[in-house]
Amino acid sequence: MDRFKFTTIAHGTHRLCSPISDGKLRDIMDVLGLSADSRVLDIACGKGEMLIRMAELYGVSGVAVDFSPAFLEEARKQASTRGVADRIEWIEGDAKEFEGQVEGFDVVSCLGARPFGAYRDTLTRMGTWAKTGGVMVVGEGYWQKPPDARYLEFLGAKAEEYSDHAGTEAVGLSLGLTPIYSTTSSQDEFDHYEGMYLAAMERYLRVNPDDPDARAMGERIRGWRDAWLRWGRETLGFGVYVFMK
Ligand SMILES: C[S@@+](CC[C@H](N)C(=O)[O-])C[C@H]1O[C@@H](n2cnc3c(N)ncnc32)[C@H](O)[C@@H]1O
């Protein structure tokens, strides 16, 4: 199966591919000190929704990087329809290869991805692009409670790959960053995100039963749904952490 196929279909109806409502996204943007002069770098931008919103609401300009061709195509379409295409440069490629201007950005964001390995490495790398006095916005998973061993086995993860909410913020502190804001996704936000994900895939499978990948995708989405309901919903949280460099 094409590496992007499952995620492209499952995120087919999301604009922001993170469990964050429009209202919460607005709250987060409000604390970033954005203005028309701000330069923003969004790493693993998905469909570019956050940077597009920043450009619409605050007039910022910036650069967005993602390796998904389908997500970037949607991002370009949205930016053009919403009149901000001239303010955003879209870079299709692996964020690991991205050579941005060192200390060139007022805001550096990365929501829902760890393109540089562990969370700490992601923060460290983001910090190279942020200006001193600029901010970094990172969206990360955290444990709401210690994970069940069966959930870890399902995810193929180790408990120490995530921390709790306070511990996730503390990683920024340990890197010399100043935390200025944090928030977590509510159950409603997470249910909405997961529900959109499940619904988009189940609809696709109903309409495309002859897709050669239908069986594999069906098994994957239903396994994910079961694990989410059984363990994930009460175990895995999503936090957004804002640090000043
Ligand atoms: C859960 S989505 C979040 C997208 C976006 N930040 C948002 O909140 O809407 C994760 C994104 O990370 C991208 N991604 C993951 N690893 C990457 C890498 N090494 N280089 C570029 N993009 C990456 C995926 O293509 C996907 O668009």
The ligand as a Tripos MOL2 file, in Angstrom:
@<TRIPOS>MOLECULE
LIG
   27    29     1     0     0
SMALL
NO_CHARGES

@<TRIPOS>ATOM
      1 C1         -1.1250   14.1150   12.6650 C.3       1 LIG1
      2 S1         -0.5920   14.9940   11.2670 S.3       1 LIG1
      3 C2         -0.5650   16.6630   11.8970 C.3       1 LIG1
      4 C3         -0.5400   17.6920   10.7910 C.3       1 LIG1
      5 C4         -0.6070   19.1470   11.2200 C.3       1 LIG1
      6 N1          0.4800   19.5110   12.1000 N.3       1 LIG1
      7 C5         -1.9350   19.4570   11.8510 C.2       1 LIG1
      8 O1         -2.0030   19.5270   13.0950 O.co2     1 LIG1
      9 O2         -2.9070   19.5960   11.1120 O.co2     1 LIG1
     10 C6          1.1310   14.5960   11.1730 C.3       1 LIG1
     11 C7          1.8030   15.1820    9.9480 C.3       1 LIG1
     12 O3          3.1960   15.0210   10.0680 O.3       1 LIG1
     13 C8          3.7160   14.7850    8.7820 C.3       1 LIG1
     14 N2          5.0610   14.2270    8.9760 N.ar      1 LIG1
     15 C9          5.4230   13.2420    9.8420 C.ar      1 LIG1
     16 N3          6.7430   13.0190    9.7670 N.ar      1 LIG1
     17 C10         7.2400   13.8960    8.8460 C.ar      1 LIG1
     18 C11         8.5390   14.1490    8.3440 C.ar      1 LIG1
     19 N4          9.6060   13.4550    8.7580 N.pl3     1 LIG1
     20 N5          8.6860   15.1240    7.4160 N.ar      1 LIG1
     21 C12         7.6200   15.8250    6.9770 C.ar      1 LIG1
     22 N6          6.3580   15.6200    7.4140 N.ar      1 LIG1
     23 C13         6.1720   14.6740    8.3510 C.ar      1 LIG1
     24 C14         2.6930   13.8760    8.1500 C.3       1 LIG1
     25 O4          2.7750   13.8460    6.7380 O.3       1 LIG1
     26 C15         1.4030   14.5240    8.6400 C.3       1 LIG1
     27 O5          0.9630   15.5200    7.7470 O.3       1 LIG1
@<TRIPOS>BOND
     1     1     2 1
     2     2     3 1
     3     2    10 1
     4     3     4 1
     5     4     5 1
     6     5     6 1
     7     5     7 1
     8     7     8 2
     9     7     9 1
    10    10    11 1
    11    11    12 1
    12    11    26 1
    13    12    13 1
    14    13    14 1
    15    13    24 1
    16    14    15 ar
    17    14    23 ar
    18    15    16 ar
    19    16    17 ar
    20    17    18 ar
    21    17    23 ar
    22    18    19 1
    23    18    20 ar
    24    20    21 ar
    25    21    22 ar
    26    22    23 ar
    27    24    25 1
    28    24    26 1
    29    26    27 1
@<TRIPOS>SUBSTRUCTURE
     1 LIG1         1 GROUP 0 **** ****
